[in-house]
Amino acid sequence: MQPVRKQLDHNPHAVARFGADFFITICCEKRRMNQLCHRETGDVLLDTARIYHDSGRWYLHLILLMPDHLHALVGIPGETNMSDLVRDYKRITARKAGVKWQRNYFDHRLRRDESLREKGNYILLNPVRAGLITESEEWSYKLFGDARGTWK
């Protein structure tokens, strides 16, 4: 008799038990205006992301600011509610930097190890595709969770 194969549980509670990596996009309330790529605002957003990383609220792989939105690749611990985490990040940065965020956000759970690299490269090329720079290395509004400051 062959063993019965269990069907995997893909409901959110299964992900929450173990944690996962997510690609997150958070947009400003007003689009098509540069609200995030100013030194003072950028410093608050990136410093807050680093504080979240250092305190274990998330594992930061990469965060990159665009003029009217941000992209982040983060690992979310299993016991963390991502909605609460993003809500708190938006509240803190709104209060400290005066950013007016849209009500919701977009998230995508990464399903393969190679997706982390693919999404990271996609994020890093975003300012190039937008015509803001010619080489991704030129963009200063980014932060890597890796202490080396490079993409793996």
Helices and strands as residue ranges (DSSP letters): H 12-18, E 20-27, H 39-54, E 59-65, E 69-76, H 82-97, E 106-109, H 113-129, G 136-138, E 142-144
